[in-house]
Amino acid sequence: MQHRRIRILAMSAALVALTAMPVQAGSGEDEVEAVMQALQADWNAGDMTAYLAAYVENADLRLLSSAGILKGWDTVNTLFREQFPDEPRMGDFTMDALEIRLLSDDVAVASGEFEHVFAEHTISGLFSHVLRRQKDGRWRIELEHVSLSETGE
């Protein structure tokens, strides 16, 4: 009986230790970084289709900003294509101070700073993305939050 209790305690302690271990840095972080770098490259190439491929294509997608909350792939797709119909109107987009944190094997947060230079003005600020590894193994953005820190002419 005593040995059984010790084994149960040892197994419980091992299980707690395993679940408390941080996710190891590795390919998950590299894969998320590649998604973020592709976002910038696709936008600057004027390829809205490739840019939007980084987002989940379902009703759960959320984009949050001071303008409100956009809900669902269809809404996001329509708005982006209407507001940025061609490469010249898309401007030049850069990200800096990118940080990636794996919350689990399949969930990550990417955050950093951005600057978006348009012909008439520049916006900059902070962003955070929650990405989830999909069943096909690719990482997709499920939630985006943007906070503007500066606007200018």
MARTORKOL-994179 format. One record per residue: x, y, z of N, C-alpha, C, CB in turn. Coordinates in Angstrom, 3 decimals, decimal comma. Glycine has a CB too. Example, Ala and Ser with C-alpha at 12.3 -4.5 7.8 and 13.67 -1.06 7.14 Angstrom:
BEGIN
npx / npy / npz / capx / capy / capz / cpx / cpy / cpz / cbpx / cbpy / cbpz
13,190 / -5,690 / 7,800 / 12,300 / -4,500 / 7,800 / 13,200 / -3,300 / 7,800 / 11,308 / -4,473 / 9,046
12,850 / -2,250 / 7,080 / 13,670 / -1,060 / 7,140 / 12,900 / 0,030 / 7,870 / 14,084 / -0,598 / 5,725
This chain:
BEGIN
npx / npy / npz / capx / capy / capz / cpx / cpy / cpz / cbpx / cbpy / cbpz
0,827 / -1,192 / 0,000 / 0,000 / 0,000 / 0,000 / 0,868 / 1,251 / 0,000 / -0,939 / 0,001 / 1,207
1,909 / 1,263 / 0,845 / 2,810 / 2,410 / 0,935 / 3,536 / 2,623 / -0,396 / 3,830 / 2,211 / 2,079
3,987 / 1,527 / -1,040 / 4,682 / 1,643 / -2,320 / 3,755 / 2,210 / -3,403 / 5,228 / 0,272 / -2,754
2,505 / 1,803 / -3,343 / 1,536 / 2,298 / -4,324 / 1,357 / 3,804 / -4,167 / 0,178 / 1,573 / -4,167
1,262 / 4,308 / -2,941 / 1,123 / 5,746 / -2,692 / 2,350 / 6,500 / -3,195 / 0,910 / 6,018 / -1,190
3,520 / 5,953 / -2,954 / 4,755 / 6,606 / -3,404 / 4,780 / 6,655 / -4,928 / 6,010 / 5,860 / -2,861
4,410 / 5,555 / -5,569 / 4,378 / 5,550 / -7,046 / 3,373 / 6,558 / -7,585 / 4,034 / 4,147 / -7,573
2,207 / 6,643 / -6,967 / 1,188 / 7,606 / -7,410 / 1,690 / 9,035 / -7,226 / -0,136 / 7,402 / -6,632
2,311 / 9,305 / -6,067 / 2,867 / 10,638 / -5,828 / 3,976 / 10,966 / -6,825 / 3,404 / 10,741 / -4,397
4,841 / 9,999 / -7,095 / 5,935 / 10,218 / -8,043 / 5,387 / 10,465 / -9,448 / 6,895 / 9,011 / -8,049
4,387 / 9,685 / -9,837 / 3,792 / 9,888 / -11,155 / 3,091 / 11,235 / -11,226 / 2,808 / 8,761 / -11,481
2,407 / 11,629 / -10,168 / 1,736 / 12,930 / -10,143 / 2,748 / 14,061 / -10,238 / 0,895 / 13,079 / -8,870
3,838 / 13,956 / -9,501 / 4,880 / 14,988 / -9,537 / 5,504 / 15,076 / -10,927 / 5,970 / 14,696 / -8,483
5,728 / 13,939 / -11,551 / 6,298 / 13,940 / -12,893 / 5,331 / 14,572 / -13,897 / 6,652 / 12,510 / -13,324
4,058 / 14,278 / -13,755 / 3,057 / 14,855 / -14,650 / 2,981 / 16,367 / -14,472 / 1,682 / 14,221 / -14,399
2,998 / 16,835 / -13,234 / 2,986 / 18,281 / -12,974 / 4,237 / 18,927 / -13,553 / 2,890 / 18,567 / -11,456
5,377 / 18,314 / -13,384 / 6,628 / 18,870 / -13,916 / 6,594 / 18,936 / -15,437 / 7,829 / 18,030 / -13,454
6,068 / 17,918 / -16,081 / 5,998 / 17,915 / -17,538 / 5,060 / 18,990 / -18,067 / 5,553 / 16,556 / -18,035
3,911 / 19,165 / -17,412 / 2,964 / 20,164 / -17,900 / 3,414 / 21,580 / -17,578 / 1,592 / 19,916 / -17,308
4,296 / 21,758 / -16,614 / 4,784 / 23,087 / -16,264 / 5,992 / 23,510 / -17,093 / 5,137 / 23,130 / -14,801
6,570 / 22,574 / -17,858 / 7,751 / 22,900 / -18,647 / 7,392 / 23,853 / -19,767 / 8,390 / 21,633 / -19,213
8,226 / 24,872 / -20,029 / 7,948 / 25,767 / -21,152 / 8,130 / 25,031 / -22,475 / 8,863 / 27,007 / -21,099
7,405 / 25,507 / -23,474 / 7,554 / 24,930 / -24,806 / 8,939 / 25,297 / -25,315 / 6,434 / 25,435 / -25,785
9,655 / 24,339 / -25,823 / 11,009 / 24,563 / -26,304 / 11,004 / 25,388 / -27,581 / 11,716 / 23,236 / -26,537
11,955 / 26,319 / -27,659 / 12,110 / 27,095 / -28,888 / 12,522 / 26,153 / -30,003 / 13,154 / 28,240 / -28,711
12,061 / 26,416 / -31,176 / 12,431 / 25,533 / -32,273 / 11,631 / 25,849 / -33,497 / 12,241 / 24,086 / -31,890
11,233 / 24,815 / -34,197 / 10,614 / 25,007 / -35,495 / 9,297 / 25,773 / -35,407 / 10,385 / 23,675 / -36,149
8,553 / 25,644 / -34,314 / 7,302 / 26,399 / -34,170 / 7,545 / 27,893 / -34,239 / 6,618 / 26,049 / -32,854
8,533 / 28,370 / -33,522 / 8,863 / 29,792 / -33,558 / 9,353 / 30,193 / -34,941 / 9,924 / 30,128 / -32,503
10,171 / 29,349 / -35,554 / 10,676 / 29,637 / -36,902 / 9,530 / 29,690 / -37,905 / 11,708 / 28,577 / -37,334
8,578 / 28,783 / -37,777 / 7,438 / 28,755 / -38,689 / 6,569 / 29,994 / -38,532 / 6,604 / 27,503 / -38,455
6,344 / 30,421 / -37,303 / 5,548 / 31,628 / -37,059 / 6,293 / 32,852 / -37,588 / 5,239 / 31,792 / -35,543
7,594 / 32,902 / -37,359 / 8,374 / 34,025 / -37,892 / 8,280 / 34,076 / -39,416 / 9,849 / 33,912 / -37,455
8,298 / 32,923 / -40,057 / 8,177 / 32,880 / -41,517 / 6,819 / 33,419 / -41,974 / 8,372 / 31,441 / -42,027
5,758 / 33,116 / -41,238 / 4,433 / 33,652 / -41,563 / 4,455 / 35,173 / -41,461 / 3,349 / 33,061 / -40,621
5,063 / 35,686 / -40,404 / 5,099 / 37,133 / -40,204 / 5,934 / 37,821 / -41,280 / 5,656 / 37,462 / -38,820
7,060 / 37,231 / -41,637 / 7,895 / 37,814 / -42,693 / 7,179 / 37,772 / -44,048 / 9,244 / 37,068 / -42,783
6,432 / 36,704 / -44,290 / 5,673 / 36,597 / -45,531 / 4,571 / 37,650 / -45,588 / 5,072 / 35,194 / -45,671
3,956 / 37,966 / -44,440 / 2,942 / 39,022 / -44,408 / 3,514 / 40,319 / -44,979 / 2,431 / 39,248 / -42,963
4,671 / 40,693 / -44,459 / 5,314 / 41,926 / -44,898 / 5,675 / 41,851 / -46,385 / 6,573 / 42,202 / -44,055
6,281 / 40,765 / -46,806 / 6,702 / 40,624 / -48,197 / 5,503 / 40,600 / -49,145 / 7,531 / 39,352 / -48,370
4,448 / 39,883 / -48,781 / 3,270 / 39,791 / -49,642 / 2,574 / 41,141 / -49,768 / 2,293 / 38,746 / -49,100
2,466 / 41,865 / -48,657 / 1,844 / 43,193 / -48,704 / 2,653 / 44,116 / -49,618 / 1,733 / 43,802 / -47,275
3,956 / 44,154 / -49,402 / 4,806 / 45,055 / -50,175 / 4,907 / 44,669 / -51,646 / 6,180 / 45,093 / -49,576
4,591 / 43,425 / -51,970 / 4,547 / 42,982 / -53,361 / 3,189 / 43,280 / -53,998 / 4,850 / 41,486 / -53,449
2,254 / 43,795 / -53,191 / 0,917 / 44,083 / -53,700 / 0,068 / 42,849 / -53,913 / 1,019 / 44,826 / -54,979
0,410 / 41,756 / -53,240 / -0,292 / 40,478 / -53,413 / -1,279 / 40,268 / -52,262 / 0,722 / 39,295 / -53,484
-2,459 / 40,848 / -52,391 / -3,464 / 40,758 / -51,328 / -3,903 / 39,317 / -51,089 / -4,678 / 41,619 / -51,673
-3,987 / 38,511 / -52,136 / -4,401 / 37,111 / -51,977 / -3,413 / 36,359 / -51,086 / -4,514 / 36,414 / -53,356
-2,120 / 36,519 / -51,357 / -1,109 / 35,849 / -50,531 / -1,114 / 36,418 / -49,109 / 0,296 / 36,001 / -51,164
-1,276 / 37,723 / -48,986 / -1,316 / 38,358 / -47,664 / -2,459 / 37,771 / -46,832 / -1,481 / 39,898 / -47,800
-3,643 / 37,723 / -47,404 / -4,804 / 37,233 / -46,655 / -4,752 / 35,732 / -46,388 / -6,070 / 37,564 / -47,403
-3,907 / 34,999 / -47,107 / -3,770 / 33,556 / -46,869 / -3,171 / 33,262 / -45,495 / -2,902 / 32,923 / -47,956
-2,610 / 34,264 / -44,841 / -2,044 / 34,068 / -43,505 / -3,122 / 34,024 / -42,424 / -1,048 / 35,175 / -43,193
-4,346 / 34,384 / -42,774 / -5,452 / 34,428 / -41,810 / -6,342 / 33,201 / -41,968 / -6,284 / 35,717 / -41,990
-6,963 / 32,769 / -40,874 / -7,914 / 31,662 / -40,966 / -9,105 / 32,105 / -41,801 / -8,372 / 31,193 / -39,554
-9,591 / 31,217 / -42,618 / -10,717 / 31,544 / -43,493 / -12,006 / 30,988 / -42,910 / -10,487 / 30,992 / -44,915
-12,378 / 31,541 / -41,749 / -13,629 / 31,117 / -41,131 / -14,237 / 32,266 / -40,322 / -13,396 / 29,884 / -40,229
-15,373 / 32,005 / -39,735 / -16,118 / 33,032 / -39,006 / -15,469 / 33,412 / -37,682 / -17,524 / 32,560 / -38,755
-14,467 / 32,648 / -37,221 / -13,830 / 32,931 / -35,938 / -12,765 / 34,025 / -36,023 / -13,213 / 31,673 / -35,393
-12,335 / 34,382 / -37,217 / -11,306 / 35,407 / -37,377 / -11,767 / 36,731 / -36,756 / -10,966 / 35,603 / -38,872
-10,858 / 37,388 / -36,018 / -11,143 / 38,684 / -35,406 / -9,973 / 39,626 / -35,640 / -11,426 / 38,532 / -33,892
-10,289 / 40,873 / -36,052 / -9,317 / 41,953 / -36,147 / -9,826 / 43,091 / -35,281 / -9,097 / 42,414 / -37,635
-9,013 / 43,485 / -34,298 / -9,412 / 44,513 / -33,353 / -8,539 / 45,751 / -33,523 / -9,328 / 43,985 / -31,914
-9,176 / 46,914 / -33,545 / -8,455 / 48,181 / -33,604 / -9,339 / 49,255 / -32,985 / -8,062 / 48,551 / -35,076
-8,844 / 50,486 / -32,976 / -9,650 / 51,577 / -32,426 / -10,900 / 51,809 / -33,270 / -8,821 / 52,868 / -32,342
-10,892 / 51,333 / -34,510 / -12,061 / 51,470 / -35,382 / -13,146 / 50,453 / -35,052 / -11,647 / 51,321 / -36,835
-12,821 / 49,436 / -34,272 / -13,803 / 48,426 / -33,907 / -13,291 / 47,023 / -34,108 / -15,054 / 48,618 / -34,696
-14,217 / 46,092 / -34,176 / -13,893 / 44,678 / -34,328 / -14,445 / 44,178 / -35,655 / -14,460 / 43,846 / -33,146
-13,564 / 43,634 / -36,460 / -13,996 / 42,961 / -37,689 / -14,146 / 41,487 / -37,365 / -12,979 / 43,188 / -38,875
-15,277 / 40,919 / -37,757 / -15,554 / 39,528 / -37,437 / -15,704 / 38,704 / -38,694 / -16,804 / 39,414 / -36,587
-14,900 / 37,647 / -38,789 / -15,047 / 36,676 / -39,855 / -14,234 / 36,970 / -41,098 / -16,457 / 36,576 / -40,225
-13,850 / 35,888 / -41,765 / -13,040 / 35,957 / -42,974 / -13,691 / 36,805 / -44,064 / -12,781 / 34,564 / -43,499
-14,975 / 36,606 / -44,313 / -15,634 / 37,324 / -45,400 / -15,567 / 38,834 / -45,189 / -17,089 / 36,877 / -45,524
-15,795 / 39,278 / -43,976 / -15,744 / 40,709 / -43,658 / -14,340 / 41,260 / -43,862 / -16,202 / 40,959 / -42,214
-13,347 / 40,554 / -43,340 / -11,957 / 41,000 / -43,456 / -11,527 / 41,019 / -44,921 / -11,020 / 40,087 / -42,634
-11,819 / 39,965 / -45,643 / -11,454 / 39,860 / -47,049 / -12,068 / 41,011 / -47,851 / -11,909 / 38,504 / -47,622
-13,352 / 41,253 / -47,669 / -14,035 / 42,320 / -48,404 / -13,462 / 43,686 / -48,067 / -15,528 / 42,300 / -48,103
-13,284 / 43,968 / -46,784 / -12,785 / 45,282 / -46,366 / -11,376 / 45,535 / -46,901 / -12,792 / 45,395 / -44,835
-10,483 / 44,577 / -46,762 / -9,109 / 44,766 / -47,224 / -9,066 / 44,981 / -48,739 / -8,243 / 43,555 / -46,836
-9,837 / 44,223 / -49,465 / -9,818 / 44,350 / -50,925 / -10,454 / 45,662 / -51,391 / -10,544 / 43,166 / -51,563
-11,437 / 46,168 / -50,643 / -12,038 / 47,455 / -50,997 / -11,117 / 48,622 / -50,647 / -13,381 / 47,623 / -50,289
-10,499 / 48,562 / -49,464 / -9,646 / 49,674 / -49,023 / -8,292 / 49,694 / -49,723 / -9,436 / 49,599 / -47,526
-7,820 / 48,546 / -50,145 / -6,493 / 48,437 / -50,765 / -6,607 / 47,659 / -52,077 / -5,478 / 47,740 / -49,799
-7,244 / 48,257 / -53,085 / -7,536 / 47,507 / -54,313 / -6,335 / 47,261 / -55,223 / -8,574 / 48,227 / -55,084
-5,243 / 47,991 / -54,998 / -4,092 / 47,813 / -55,877 / -2,803 / 48,139 / -55,111 / -4,222 / 48,710 / -57,144
-1,693 / 47,772 / -55,713 / -0,393 / 47,923 / -55,061 / -0,088 / 49,361 / -54,637 / 0,690 / 47,435 / -55,983
-0,328 / 50,373 / -55,484 / -0,017 / 51,736 / -55,048 / -0,780 / 52,160 / -53,785 / -0,325 / 52,705 / -56,166
-2,025 / 51,723 / -53,648 / -2,815 / 52,107 / -52,460 / -2,459 / 51,285 / -51,234 / -4,301 / 51,959 / -52,746
-1,718 / 50,204 / -51,429 / -1,319 / 49,372 / -50,291 / -0,166 / 49,990 / -49,513 / -0,930 / 47,983 / -50,767
0,624 / 50,853 / -50,142 / 1,725 / 51,496 / -49,441 / 2,852 / 50,530 / -49,132 / 1,231 / 52,120 / -48,168
3,720 / 50,961 / -48,233 / 4,891 / 50,172 / -47,835 / 4,766 / 49,828 / -46,356 / 6,224 / 50,949 / -48,117
4,892 / 48,561 / -46,037 / 4,625 / 48,036 / -44,700 / 5,898 / 47,406 / -44,122 / 3,471 / 46,996 / -44,740
6,275 / 47,809 / -42,922 / 7,420 / 47,192 / -42,248 / 7,046 / 46,826 / -40,815 / 8,644 / 48,143 / -42,261
7,667 / 45,772 / -40,332 / 7,522 / 45,336 / -38,939 / 8,896 / 45,356 / -38,286 / 6,880 / 43,907 / -38,849
8,926 / 45,763 / -37,025 / 10,162 / 45,766 / -36,244 / 9,884 / 45,169 / -34,872 / 10,741 / 47,206 / -36,113
10,957 / 44,865 / -34,180 / 10,887 / 44,365 / -32,798 / 9,949 / 43,162 / -32,686 / 10,419 / 45,482 / -31,848
9,998 / 42,281 / -33,671 / 9,130 / 41,112 / -33,668 / 9,509 / 40,165 / -32,540 / 9,198 / 40,389 / -35,013
8,519 / 39,806 / -31,748 / 8,696 / 38,816 / -30,683 / 7,668 / 37,712 / -30,893 / 8,546 / 39,467 / -29,258
8,116 / 36,487 / -30,742 / 7,231 / 35,338 / -30,903 / 7,286 / 34,521 / -29,632 / 7,626 / 34,476 / -32,140
6,121 / 34,181 / -29,139 / 6,038 / 33,381 / -27,915 / 5,095 / 32,215 / -28,168 / 5,550 / 34,243 / -26,700
5,617 / 31,007 / -28,035 / 4,771 / 29,821 / -28,162 / 4,048 / 29,593 / -26,849 / 5,605 / 28,570 / -28,556
2,736 / 29,536 / -26,905 / 1,942 / 29,257 / -25,713 / 1,713 / 27,768 / -25,548 / 0,608 / 29,985 / -25,778
1,774 / 27,051 / -26,665 / 1,672 / 25,590 / -26,686 / 2,277 / 25,135 / -28,002 / 0,172 / 25,092 / -26,527
2,187 / 23,860 / -28,286 / 2,699 / 23,361 / -29,565 / 1,929 / 23,932 / -30,751 / 2,636 / 21,840 / -29,597
0,681 / 24,370 / -30,511 / -0,181 / 24,786 / -31,610 / -0,706 / 26,216 / -31,517 / -1,323 / 23,867 / -31,694
-0,275 / 26,964 / -30,512 / -0,741 / 28,346 / -30,346 / 0,457 / 29,242 / -30,057 / -1,800 / 28,453 / -29,199
0,495 / 30,380 / -30,766 / 1,595 / 31,321 / -30,583 / 1,063 / 32,745 / -30,623 / 2,681 / 31,116 / -31,660
1,835 / 33,637 / -30,001 / 1,562 / 35,068 / -30,075 / 2,765 / 35,719 / -30,726 / 1,271 / 35,684 / -28,658
2,506 / 36,524 / -31,748 / 3,546 / 37,320 / -32,390 / 3,192 / 38,780 / -32,152 / 3,673 / 36,994 / -33,934
4,166 / 39,561 / -31,710 / 3,900 / 40,972 / -31,445 / 5,092 / 41,806 / -31,869 / 3,581 / 41,203 / -29,955
4,833 / 43,081 / -32,046 / 5,900 / 43,983 / -32,438 / 5,385 / 45,350 / -32,800 / 6,663 / 43,412 / -33,587
6,217 / 46,067 / -33,524 / 5,902 / 47,407 / -33,980 / 5,731 / 47,376 / -35,494 / 7,007 / 48,418 / -33,559
4,944 / 48,318 / -36,017 / 4,786 / 48,394 / -37,462 / 4,804 / 49,843 / -37,911 / 3,486 / 47,710 / -37,905
5,120 / 50,016 / -39,177 / 4,985 / 51,312 / -39,826 / 4,403 / 51,066 / -41,202 / 6,356 / 52,068 / -39,910
3,435 / 51,879 / -41,551 / 2,761 / 51,741 / -42,831 / 2,808 / 53,099 / -43,517 / 1,285 / 51,234 / -42,657
3,588 / 53,183 / -44,598 / 3,776 / 54,438 / -45,315 / 2,890 / 54,428 / -46,557 / 5,272 / 54,649 / -45,697
1,966 / 55,380 / -46,596 / 1,098 / 55,574 / -47,750 / 1,536 / 56,852 / -48,459 / -0,411 / 55,645 / -47,326
0,982 / 57,115 / -49,627 / 1,355 / 58,312 / -50,390 / 1,052 / 59,586 / -49,607 / 0,618 / 58,338 / -51,737
-0,069 / 59,637 / -48,907 / -0,496 / 60,860 / -48,222 / -0,160 / 60,916 / -46,733 / -1,959 / 61,019 / -48,383
0,100 / 59,786 / -46,130 / 0,341 / 59,776 / -44,684 / 1,049 / 58,490 / -44,261 / -0,987 / 59,929 / -43,915
1,475 / 58,494 / -43,014 / 2,141 / 57,332 / -42,418 / 1,439 / 57,000 / -41,110 / 3,669 / 57,603 / -42,182
1,230 / 55,708 / -40,875 / 0,724 / 55,262 / -39,575 / 1,733 / 54,291 / -38,985 / -0,691 / 54,596 / -39,704
1,794 / 54,290 / -37,669 / 2,669 / 53,341 / -36,990 / 2,017 / 52,961 / -35,678 / 4,092 / 53,934 / -36,759
2,519 / 51,899 / -35,099 / 1,951 / 51,455 / -33,842 / 2,445 / 50,084 / -33,452 / 0,457 / 51,452 / -33,921
1,626 / 49,428 / -32,671 / 1,936 / 48,106 / -32,137 / 0,910 / 47,105 / -32,649 / 1,960 / 48,123 / -30,585
1,326 / 45,861 / -32,755 / 0,399 / 44,816 / -33,166 / 0,640 / 43,571 / -32,329 / 0,550 / 44,501 / -34,671
-0,379 / 42,748 / -32,259 / -0,229 / 41,394 / -31,717 / -1,141 / 40,481 / -32,528 / -0,579 / 41,336 / -30,172
-0,629 / 39,299 / -32,803 / -1,368 / 38,278 / -33,536 / -1,385 / 37,011 / -32,702 / -0,741 / 38,017 / -34,939
-2,521 / 36,370 / -32,641 / -2,618 / 35,031 / -32,072 / -2,733 / 34,086 / -33,262 / -3,853 / 34,886 / -31,068
-1,794 / 33,174 / -33,351 / -1,761 / 32,209 / -34,454 / -1,982 / 30,806 / -33,907 / -0,415 / 32,288 / -35,225
-2,639 / 29,985 / -34,713 / -2,869 / 28,588 / -34,349 / -2,408 / 27,710 / -35,503 / -4,376 / 28,326 / -34,011
-1,713 / 26,636 / -35,148 / -1,320 / 25,655 / -36,169 / -2,582 / 24,900 / -36,593 / -0,209 / 24,659 / -35,626
-2,838 / 24,895 / -37,887 / -4,036 / 24,264 / -38,428 / -3,798 / 22,760 / -38,626 / -4,443 / 24,932 / -39,766
-4,844 / 22,051 / -38,962 / -4,739 / 20,601 / -39,157 / -3,750 / 20,245 / -40,257 / -6,103 / 20,015 / -39,487
-3,585 / 21,150 / -41,240 / -2,633 / 20,888 / -42,321 / -1,196 / 21,245 / -41,931 / -3,034 / 21,667 / -43,565
-0,992 / 21,690 / -40,680 / 0,338 / 22,009 / -40,173 / 0,751 / 23,459 / -40,344 / 1,331 / 21,150 / -40,840
-0,017 / 24,230 / -41,114 / 0,341 / 25,633 / -41,340 / -0,212 / 26,517 / -40,229 / -0,182 / 26,110 / -42,704
0,545 / 27,544 / -39,895 / 0,132 / 28,524 / -38,895 / -0,737 / 29,575 / -39,566 / 1,363 / 29,180 / -38,207
-1,845 / 29,945 / -38,913 / -2,744 / 30,973 / -39,423 / -3,119 / 31,930 / -38,290 / -4,017 / 30,334 / -40,049
-3,311 / 33,186 / -38,657 / -3,704 / 34,214 / -37,694 / -5,193 / 34,072 / -37,419 / -3,366 / 35,646 / -38,220
-5,545 / 33,974 / -36,132 / -6,942 / 33,896 / -35,730 / -7,428 / 35,210 / -35,129 / -7,138 / 32,767 / -34,735
-6,488 / 35,946 / -34,536 / -6,849 / 37,205 / -33,907 / -5,713 / 38,195 / -34,114 / -7,153 / 37,012 / -32,396
-6,072 / 39,403 / -34,523 / -5,092 / 40,477 / -34,704 / -5,566 / 41,684 / -33,928 / -4,892 / 40,827 / -36,212
-4,650 / 42,329 / -33,216 / -4,952 / 43,565 / -32,518 / -3,933 / 44,606 / -32,936 / -4,949 / 43,363 / -30,979
-4,408 / 45,780 / -33,304 / -3,531 / 46,867 / -33,737 / -3,842 / 48,100 / -32,907 / -3,701 / 47,163 / -35,258
-2,783 / 48,732 / -32,394 / -2,907 / 50,004 / -31,675 / -2,042 / 51,037 / -32,388 / -2,483 / 49,857 / -30,165
-2,647 / 52,114 / -32,828 / -1,898 / 53,176 / -33,493 / -1,207 / 54,040 / -32,453 / -2,826 / 54,034 / -34,383
0,061 / 54,354 / -32,714 / 0,772 / 55,231 / -31,788 / 1,037 / 56,599 / -32,399 / 2,082 / 54,594 / -31,364
1,060 / 56,671 / -33,730 / 1,306 / 57,944 / -34,395 / 0,582 / 57,984 / -35,719 / 2,803 / 58,174 / -34,599
0,151 / 59,154 / -36,087 / -0,325 / 59,375 / -37,445 / 0,330 / 60,654 / -37,931 / -1,899 / 59,461 / -37,515
0,516 / 60,757 / -39,195 / 1,166 / 61,956 / -39,703 / 0,885 / 62,162 / -41,160 / 2,645 / 61,889 / -39,479
1,244 / 63,293 / -41,626 / 1,086 / 63,645 / -43,043 / 2,377 / 63,422 / -43,766 / 0,629 / 65,099 / -43,214
